[in-house]
Amino acid sequence: MTEVYGAAQFDEMNLGEDQPLLPILQSYANRYNMNIDKLRFLVDGERIGSQSPKSLGMESEDVLDVFFEQGTQDSVQYHRLCRM
């Protein structure tokens, strides 16, 4: 996985196809000092969490979108932070 923030490329993360994605997602939240509960990670529009790339049917060119939840319980907005 290559993490991209805006147009700048930051980091490449190696992950086995059977390894859960959650440690990578937690690492992302920690790196940017964000609460993981306020982040939404999606592949092909579907929210993901502890699944593995293999269980999601991911291939090497697939994109993981990261959104940040902002707002109140009545009015929540999601802002794309990056594509990984």
N, CA and C of each residue as an Amber inpcrd file, in Angstrom:
protein
   252
   0.8390000  -1.1630000   0.0000000   0.0000000   0.0000000   0.0000000
   0.8870000   1.2300000   0.0000000   0.5760000   2.1820000  -0.8150000
   1.2780000   3.4480000  -0.7880000   0.3080000   4.4960000  -0.2980000
   0.6780000   5.1730000   0.7650000  -0.1950000   6.1690000   1.3580000
   0.0090000   7.4950000   0.6410000  -1.0780000   8.1030000   0.2530000
  -1.0140000   9.3770000  -0.4480000  -1.8780000  10.3840000   0.2920000
  -1.3350000  11.5660000   0.5640000  -2.0990000  12.6360000   1.1880000
  -2.0850000  13.8050000   0.2350000  -3.2290000  14.1490000  -0.3120000
  -3.2590000  15.1690000  -1.3530000  -2.4800000  14.6610000  -2.5460000
  -1.5520000  15.4410000  -3.0370000  -0.7510000  15.0320000  -4.1920000
   0.5940000  14.4700000  -3.7640000   0.9310000  14.5760000  -2.4760000
   2.2440000  14.1420000  -2.0040000   2.2060000  12.6900000  -1.5520000
   3.1960000  11.9370000  -1.9440000   3.2900000  10.5510000  -1.5230000
   4.1590000  10.4870000  -0.2820000   3.6850000   9.8120000   0.7610000
   4.4250000   9.7950000   2.0110000   5.1280000   8.4840000   2.3140000
   4.4290000   7.4100000   2.2660000   4.9440000   6.2050000   2.8720000
   4.4160000   4.9770000   2.1620000   5.2170000   3.9450000   2.1190000
   4.7410000   2.6740000   1.5800000   4.6500000   1.6830000   2.7190000
   3.5200000   0.9730000   2.7790000   3.2940000   0.0110000   3.8430000
   3.1430000  -1.3670000   3.2160000   3.9410000  -2.2920000   3.6790000
   3.8460000  -3.6560000   3.1820000   2.9490000  -4.4580000   4.1000000
   2.0480000  -5.1940000   3.4900000   1.0680000  -5.9660000   4.2440000
   0.7930000  -7.2470000   3.4890000   0.8670000  -8.3680000   4.1870000
   0.5460000  -9.6450000   3.5730000  -0.9450000  -9.7400000   3.2950000
  -1.2980000 -10.5290000   2.3000000  -2.7120000 -10.5880000   1.8990000
  -3.6260000 -11.1690000   2.9720000  -3.0810000 -11.9570000   3.9030000
  -3.8950000 -12.5340000   4.9700000  -3.8010000 -11.7650000   6.2890000
  -3.0090000 -10.7020000   6.3160000  -2.8700000  -9.9150000   7.5430000
  -4.0370000  -8.9440000   7.6770000  -4.5540000  -8.7700000   8.9080000
  -5.6630000  -7.8270000   9.0960000  -5.2110000  -6.3900000   8.8290000
  -6.1200000  -5.5960000   8.3010000  -5.8330000  -4.2000000   7.9920000
  -5.8280000  -3.3050000   9.2280000  -6.4590000  -3.7270000  10.3060000
  -6.6200000  -2.8720000  11.4730000  -5.3150000  -2.2640000  11.9940000
  -4.1970000  -3.0110000  12.0990000  -2.9600000  -2.3730000  12.5600000
  -2.4920000  -1.2410000  11.6400000  -2.6990000  -1.3710000  10.3470000
  -2.3310000  -0.3110000   9.4070000  -3.2400000   0.8990000   9.6180000
  -4.5150000   0.6610000   9.8390000  -5.4590000   1.7500000  10.0570000
  -5.1290000   2.4760000  11.3650000  -4.7970000   1.7130000  12.4060000
  -4.4220000   2.3100000  13.6840000  -3.1310000   3.1070000  13.5450000
  -2.1830000   2.5810000  12.7830000  -0.9230000   3.2750000  12.5370000
  -1.1690000   4.6150000  11.8470000  -2.0860000   4.6170000  10.8900000
  -2.4400000   5.8580000  10.1910000  -3.0010000   6.8790000  11.1820000
  -3.9340000   6.4470000  12.0180000  -4.5380000   7.3520000  13.0030000
  -3.4800000   7.8920000  13.9620000  -2.5950000   7.0340000  14.4200000
  -1.5410000   7.4590000  15.3420000  -0.5830000   8.4410000  14.6820000
  -0.2150000   8.1760000  13.4420000   0.7330000   9.0300000  12.7300000
   0.2240000  10.4630000  12.6410000  -1.0730000  10.6310000  12.4330000
  -1.6480000  11.9640000  12.2760000  -2.3610000  12.4430000  13.5460000
  -2.1230000  11.7110000  14.6600000  -2.6790000  12.0720000  15.9550000
  -4.1950000  12.2650000  15.8820000  -4.8710000  11.2730000  15.3110000
  -6.3180000  11.3280000  15.1380000  -6.9630000  10.1600000  15.8710000
  -8.1880000  10.3430000  16.3000000  -8.9610000   9.2950000  16.9440000
  -9.4790000   8.3560000  15.8560000  -9.1120000   7.0960000  15.9340000
  -9.5230000   6.1420000  14.8950000 -11.0450000   6.0240000  14.8080000
 -11.7450000   6.3160000  15.9090000 -13.2080000   6.2450000  15.8950000
 -13.8310000   7.3430000  15.0410000 -13.0620000   8.3770000  14.7240000
 -13.5450000   9.4690000  13.8720000 -13.1360000   9.2930000  12.4110000
 -12.4230000   8.2130000  12.1220000 -11.9840000   7.9430000  10.7500000
 -12.8190000   6.8360000  10.1380000 -13.0410000   6.9350000   8.8590000
 -13.7560000   5.9080000   8.1060000 -12.8470000   5.4580000   6.9740000
 -12.5980000   4.1620000   6.9090000 -11.7490000   3.5850000   5.8780000
 -12.6420000   2.7900000   4.9360000 -12.5400000   3.0670000   3.6530000
 -13.4080000   2.4210000   2.6700000 -12.6090000   1.8630000   1.4980000
 -13.0710000   0.7350000   1.0020000 -12.5590000   0.1410000  -0.2340000
 -13.7630000  -0.0690000  -1.1360000 -13.7100000   0.5090000  -2.3200000
 -14.8330000   0.4270000  -3.2710000 -16.1450000   0.8850000  -2.6300000
 -16.0610000   1.9100000  -1.7670000 -17.2550000   2.4710000  -1.1410000
 -17.7630000   1.7090000   0.0640000 -17.1280000   0.5960000   0.4040000
 -17.5470000  -0.2170000   1.5460000 -16.6190000   0.0330000   2.7310000
 -17.2180000   0.2630000   3.9090000 -16.4300000   0.4980000   5.1090000
 -15.7130000  -0.7760000   5.5250000 -14.4640000  -0.6320000   5.9370000
 -13.6630000  -1.7910000   6.3380000 -13.1340000  -1.5780000   7.7510000
 -12.5770000  -2.6380000   8.3130000 -11.9960000  -2.5860000   9.6550000
 -10.9230000  -3.6310000   9.8120000 -11.2780000  -4.7570000  10.3850000
 -10.2810000  -5.7700000  10.7170000 -10.0850000  -6.8270000   9.6230000
 -10.7610000  -6.6740000   8.4940000 -10.6080000  -7.6600000   7.4360000
  -9.1830000  -7.6360000   6.8710000  -8.8660000  -8.6620000   6.1130000
  -7.5790000  -8.7270000   5.4230000  -7.7900000  -8.3110000   3.9690000
  -6.7100000  -7.9130000   3.2840000  -6.8480000  -7.5940000   1.8590000
  -7.4530000  -8.7620000   1.0710000  -7.0540000  -9.9770000   1.4250000
  -7.5670000 -11.1540000   0.7110000  -9.0700000 -11.3160000   0.9170000
  -9.5370000 -11.1560000   2.1610000 -10.9700000 -11.3340000   2.4350000
 -11.8110000 -10.2660000   1.7570000 -11.1980000  -9.1040000   1.4660000
 -11.8980000  -8.0270000   0.7620000 -11.7680000  -8.1380000  -0.7520000
 -10.9780000  -9.1050000  -1.2050000 -10.7620000  -9.2580000  -2.6420000
  -9.9190000  -8.1330000  -3.2360000  -9.0590000  -7.5320000  -2.4060000
  -8.2290000  -6.4170000  -2.8700000  -7.1120000  -6.9140000  -3.7720000
  -6.7690000  -6.0710000  -4.7250000  -5.6530000  -6.3400000  -5.6300000
  -4.6410000  -5.2190000  -5.4640000  -3.4800000  -5.3680000  -6.0840000
  -2.3780000  -4.4360000  -5.8570000  -2.6900000  -2.9950000  -6.2370000
  -3.6010000  -2.7380000  -7.1340000  -3.9050000  -1.3690000  -7.5530000
  -5.1450000  -0.7860000  -6.8720000  -5.7480000  -1.5180000  -5.9440000
  -6.9350000  -1.0210000  -5.2580000  -6.5960000   0.1520000  -4.3500000
  -7.5830000   0.9930000  -4.1110000  -7.4040000   2.2120000  -3.3400000
  -8.1970000   2.1270000  -2.0470000  -7.5670000   2.5570000  -0.9610000
  -8.2230000   2.6370000   0.3380000  -8.4530000   4.1200000   0.6120000
  -9.7100000   4.5240000   0.7490000 -10.0430000   5.9190000   1.0330000
 -10.1610000   6.1170000   2.5300000  -9.6880000   7.2680000   3.0020000
  -9.7660000   7.6200000   4.4190000 -10.5890000   8.9000000   4.5410000
 -11.6370000   8.8280000   5.3460000 -12.4980000   9.9790000   5.5880000
 -12.4890000  10.3140000   7.0720000 -12.5920000  11.6020000   7.3850000
 -12.6460000  12.0890000   8.7540000 -14.0620000  12.5430000   9.0560000
 -14.6340000  12.0300000  10.1500000 -15.9880000  12.3980000  10.5690000
 -15.9370000  13.7020000  11.3510000 -16.7700000  14.6380000  10.9580000
 -16.7970000  15.9320000  11.6250000 -18.2410000  16.3780000  11.7640000
 -18.5830000  16.9500000  12.8980000 -19.9280000  17.4630000  13.1010000
 -20.5630000  16.9340000  14.3620000 -21.8690000  17.0970000  14.4280000
 -22.6370000  16.6400000  15.5820000 -23.3980000  15.3760000  15.2120000
 -24.0720000  14.8110000  16.1720000 -24.8360000  13.5870000  15.9290000
 -25.9110000  13.8160000  14.8700000 -26.4690000  15.0150000  14.8160000
 -27.5280000  15.3250000  13.8550000 -27.0040000  15.7080000  12.4770000
 -25.7760000  16.1650000  12.4120000 -25.2250000  16.6480000  11.1500000
 -23.7630000  16.2320000  11.0310000 -23.5310000  15.0750000  10.4280000
 -22.1760000  14.5550000  10.2940000 -21.7180000  14.7440000   8.8600000
 -20.4920000  15.2470000   8.7240000 -19.8740000  15.3930000   7.4080000
 -18.6100000  14.5560000   7.3820000 -18.2840000  14.0440000   6.2210000
 -17.0690000  13.2730000   6.0580000 -16.1890000  13.9840000   5.0420000
 -14.9310000  14.1450000   5.3770000 -13.9700000  14.8140000   4.5160000
 -12.8870000  13.8270000   4.1320000 -12.6200000  13.6880000   2.8390000
 -11.5740000  12.7650000   2.4050000 -10.2260000  13.3120000   2.8240000
  -9.4740000  12.4970000   3.5270000  -8.1350000  12.8770000   3.9600000
  -7.0960000  12.3940000   2.9750000  -7.2420000  11.1770000   2.5250000
  -6.2250000  10.6500000   1.6190000  -6.7390000   9.3870000   0.9480000
  -5.9650000   8.9330000   0.0010000  -6.1810000   7.6440000  -0.6310000
  -4.9150000   6.8550000  -0.4070000  -5.0370000   5.6490000   0.0850000
  -3.8640000   4.8310000   0.3650000  -3.7990000   3.6960000  -0.6390000
